[in-house]
Amino acid sequence: MPHALLAELANSLPAEALITSPTRLAPRLVDARKRLQGQTLALALPGSAEEAAQIIGRCHAHGVSVVPQAGNTSLVGGATPMSPTSLLLGCDRLKQVRYIDPTGYTLTAEAGCILDDIRAVAEVAGRLFPLWLGSSGSARLGGLIGTNAGGLQVQRYGNTRELVLGIEAVLPDGSIFKGLHPLRKRNAGYDLKQLFIGAEGTLGFVTAATLRLFPLERGAAVAMVALDDAEQVLALFAEAKANLGEVLTAFEMIDRESLNLMAHHHSTIAQPFDVPPPFAVLIALSGGETDAVLMERLTECLLANGYEDAALAQDGSQAKALWALREHIPSAQTRQGPSIKHDLALPISAIPAFVAEAATLLAQRLPAAKPVVFGHVGDGNLHYNLSLPVSEDFATSEALANQLLFDLVARHGGDISAEHGIGRLRIAAADAGHDPVERALMRQIKASLDPDGFFNPGVLL
């Protein structure tokens, strides 16, 4: 049956739309963290929603599972095909910005568009698409939607879920959901587009989306502040939120170990402190005011509340350097050696207690692990990673760390995934720790749209 499917696809699709070469498939079969080695029958690259519907319809008829893949940057194995008889479905050829409406502040783009390119098109039109993350140069819109990506400016603009107005997607039976509209207000029943946002490709294949745009920012101000503990981090956030309002765009926490790793592995990126403090916070403001006005507001906020050990970027180059200290922490940790990664969601007020309790707990139960803690404090997303010596048993250490931290985050009213998703690697933890009614409802929705369970099997549920 799979070979019959390939023959049908080869006869009906353009030559560039069907990839079977092992060499070309190889990079698409390894996940971003190189923990999973996948297998697939072929890679299909539709150039339109209609072509995608044709491919998916034929797969459905032949009983061949479909695994959607965008930029292949999932950190939880959500886009890796694991069966030699599955079909990998990519969005590489869906790369057109179909329409931009500067007056209505919307943009409609296809799923294969790179995030940086979408931002550039919006900027040319005098508008801002605010989603921004470390993989902006490779992340595709379809994957950002499938994972409800967050990134560095959620504090002000929200997750992907809050930036999407409409969606076009192909369902597992090959039909096309034509929900592509620019309407901010539409009260017509269930908000069906939300089914596909954060669904990790388990309910359909997103082919395009209409996105919210914003005014271009006239100015910006960036500072890094040295702090003694996580309690001070929370106190500064409260003051910044109260005094700076909507111009507070990002509020990122970085611990001393993260700065030490940056000094060792990215020594060309200047650090603003002679001795790395226990914690540092990167604060970014942006809005309709000029750089000078925003800088004055930020300076007044810091000095009025006694935060004097701070480095304020005097120009764009210095601002980029401060951001680089935050953005390159994951690559510094990769260079350091084995690491256990956690993408945790916490009530903002619980972050200091969680950080303190986690450090004590790990020192007792997993003393070889060194916490590397950073994240988007402004939206309660903490990346609590652990560096391990090469000599440690990684699988055993990871299992213990997951148990300890997932139990602790639950006790503080948080969750095991803030922006990375569930994928393949977090299903057991989600089943064990999430509301069973929630999991059952998700399975009912999955069974309704994909009764044969052939769309991205083994992911999320």
WOFENPE-V914787 format. One record per pair of residues at least 6 apart in sequence whose C-alpha atoms are under 7 Angstrom apart, sorted by sequence separation. I is the first residue (numbers start at 0). GAP is how many residues later the second one is. If there is no record, write none. Layout:
I|GAP + I|GAP
This chain:
29|6 + 45|6 + 58|6 + 99|6 + 100|6 + 121|6 + 169|6 + 170|6 + 226|6 + 301|6 + 312|6 + 374|6 + 375|6 + 408|6 + 29|7 + 71|7 + 80|7 + 99|7 + 121|7 + 168|7 + 169|7 + 195|7 + 240|7 + 374|7 + 9|8 + 28|8 + 29|8 + 98|8 + 99|8 + 168|8 + 373|8 + 374|8 + 28|9 + 98|9 + 118|9 + 149|9 + 167|9 + 168|9 + 284|9 + 373|9 + 28|10 + 68|10 + 97|10 + 118|10 + 148|10 + 149|10 + 167|10 + 372|10 + 373|10 + 405|10 + 67|11 + 96|11 + 97|11 + 147|11 + 148|11 + 167|11 + 372|11 + 66|12 + 96|12 + 147|12 + 166|12 + 167|12 + 371|12 + 372|12 + 95|13 + 96|13 + 147|13 + 165|13 + 166|13 + 370|13 + 371|13 + 66|14 + 95|14 + 165|14 + 178|14 + 370|14 + 371|14 + 94|15 + 144|15 + 165|15 + 370|15 + 371|15 + 93|16 + 94|16 + 143|16 + 164|16 + 165|16 + 369|16 + 370|16 + 93|17 + 94|17 + 95|17 + 164|17 + 258|17 + 368|17 + 369|17 + 93|18 + 94|18 + 132|18 + 164|18 + 368|18 + 369|18 + 68|19 + 92|19 + 93|19 + 131|19 + 132|19 + 164|19 + 368|19 + 65|20 + 66|20 + 67|20 + 68|20 + 69|20 + 90|20 + 91|20 + 115|20 + 130|20 + 131|20 + 255|20 + 367|20 + 63|21 + 64|21 + 65|21 + 66|21 + 67|21 + 68|21 + 69|21 + 90|21 + 114|21 + 115|21 + 131|21 + 255|21 + 19|22 + 63|22 + 64|22 + 65|22 + 66|22 + 67|22 + 114|22 + 130|22 + 255|22 + 18|23 + 19|23 + 63|23 + 65|23 + 101|23 + 113|23 + 254|23 + 255|23 + 17|24 + 18|24 + 113|24 + 114|24 + 254|24 + 17|25 + 18|25 + 101|25 + 113|25 + 114|25 + 253|25 + 254|25 + 17|26 + 113|26 + 114|26 + 166|26 + 253|26 + 16|27 + 17|27 + 112|27 + 113|27 + 129|27 + 165|27 + 252|27 + 253|27 + 16|28 + 111|28 + 112|28 + 181|28 + 252|28 + 16|29 + 110|29 + 111|29 + 179|29 + 180|29 + 251|29 + 252|29 + 347|29 + 110|30 + 111|30 + 179|30 + 250|30 + 251|30 + 110|31 + 171|31 + 250|31 + 251|31 + 170|32 + 171|32 + 250|32 + 347|32 + 170|33 + 249|33 + 250|33 + 346|33 + 426|33 + 169|34 + 170|34 + 249|34 + 345|34 + 423|34 + 426|34 + 168|35 + 169|35 + 248|35 + 249|35 + 344|35 + 345|35 + 423|35 + 160|36 + 168|36 + 169|36 + 247|36 + 248|36 + 344|36 + 422|36 + 423|36 + 168|37 + 247|37 + 248|37 + 343|37 + 344|37 + 380|37 + 422|37 + 167|38 + 168|38 + 246|38 + 247|38 + 343|38 + 421|38 + 167|39 + 246|39 + 271|39 + 342|39 + 343|39 + 31|40 + 167|40 + 246|40 + 342|40 + 30|41 + 31|41 + 39|41 + 166|41 + 167|41 + 341|41 + 342|41 + 31|42 + 32|42 + 37|42 + 38|42 + 39|42 + 69|42 + 166|42 + 341|42 + 30|43 + 31|43 + 37|43 + 38|43 + 39|43 + 40|43 + 165|43 + 166|43 + 340|43 + 341|43 + 27|44 + 37|44 + 38|44 + 39|44 + 40|44 + 42|44 + 43|44 + 44|44 + 165|44 + 340|44 + 38|45 + 39|45 + 40|45 + 41|45 + 42|45 + 43|45 + 44|45 + 45|45 + 163|45 + 164|45 + 339|45 + 340|45 + 30|46 + 39|46 + 40|46 + 41|46 + 42|46 + 43|46 + 44|46 + 46|46 + 47|46 + 163|46 + 164|46 + 338|46 + 339|46 + 39|47 + 42|47 + 44|47 + 45|47 + 46|47 + 163|47 + 164|47 + 338|47 + 339|47 + 357|47 + 39|48 + 44|48 + 162|48 + 163|48 + 338|48 + 30|49 + 147|49 + 162|49 + 227|49 + 228|49 + 337|49 + 338|49 + 29|50 + 145|50 + 146|50 + 147|50 + 226|50 + 227|50 + 228|50 + 337|50 + 28|51 + 145|51 + 146|51 + 225|51 + 226|51 + 227|51 + 269|51 + 337|51 + 28|52 + 144|52 + 145|52 + 146|52 + 226|52 + 268|52 + 337|52 + 4|53 + 144|53 + 145|53 + 146|53 + 225|53 + 226|53 + 336|53 + 4|54 + 145|54 + 225|54 + 145|55 + 224|55 + 225|55 + 223|56 + 224|56 + 268|56 + 4|57 + 223|57 + 224|57 + 223|58 + 242|58 + 339|58 + 222|59 + 223|59 + 222|60 + 0|61 + 221|61 + 222|61 + 239|61 + 1|62 + 221|62 + 349|62 + 220|63 + 221|63 + 261|63 + 141|64 + 220|64 + 141|65 + 219|65 + 220|65 + 72|66 + 219|66 + 265|66 + 346|66 + 70|67 + 218|67 + 219|67 + 261|67 + 264|67 + 345|67 + 346|67 + 70|68 + 218|68 + 345|68 + 70|69 + 216|69 + 217|69 + 218|69 + 344|69 + 345|69 + 69|70 + 216|70 + 217|70 + 218|70 + 220|70 + 261|70 + 264|70 + 344|70 + 216|71 + 217|71 + 218|71 + 219|71 + 257|71 + 260|71 + 343|71 + 344|71 + 69|72 + 70|72 + 217|72 + 218|72 + 260|72 + 343|72 + 344|72 + 69|73 + 220|73 + 342|73 + 343|73 + 344|73 + 219|74 + 220|74 + 342|74 + 343|74 + 342|75 + 105|76 + 342|76 + 342|77 + 1|83 + 225|83 + 128|84 + 224|84 + 225|84 + 127|85 + 128|85 + 224|85 + 126|86 + 127|86 + 223|86 + 224|86 + 126|87 + 127|87 + 222|87 + 223|87 + 126|88 + 127|88 + 222|88 + 223|88 + 126|89 + 222|89 + 125|90 + 155|90 + 221|90 + 222|90 + 221|91 + 155|92 + 155|93 + 154|94 + 110|95 + 154|95 + 110|96 + 152|96 + 109|97 + 110|97 + 152|97 + 221|97 + 109|98 + 151|98 + 108|99 + 109|99 + 108|100 + 107|101 + 108|101 + 107|102 + 106|103 + 107|103 + 105|104 + 106|104 + 105|105 + 106|105 + 105|106 + 106|106 + 104|107 + 105|107 + 104|108 + 104|109 + 59|113 + 257|114 + 256|115 + 257|115 + 55|116 + 56|116 + 52|117 + 55|117 + 56|117 + 254|117 + 51|118 + 55|118 + 254|118 + 253|119 + 254|119 + 53|120 + 253|120 + 48|121 + 52|121 + 230|121 + 252|121 + 253|121 + 52|122 + 77|122 + 229|122 + 252|122 + 52|123 + 251|123 + 252|123 + 251|124 + 252|124 + 250|125 + 251|125 + 250|126 + 251|126 + 250|127 + 249|128 + 67|133 + 67|137 + 48|158 + 133|193 + 154|223 + 151|224 + 154|224 + 153|225 + 202|243 + 202|246 + 202|247 + 202|252 + 201|253 + 201|254 + 200|255 + 149|269 + 148|270 + 147|271 + 146|273 + 146|274 + 171|277 + 171|278 + 171|283 + 75|344 + 74|345 + 75|345 + 77|345 + 75|346 + 76|346 + 77|346 + 75|347 + 76|347 + 75|348 + 76|348 + 75|349 + 77|381 + 65|388 + 66|388 + 67|388 + 64|389 + 65|389 + 66|389 + 63|390 + 64|390 + 65|390 + 64|391
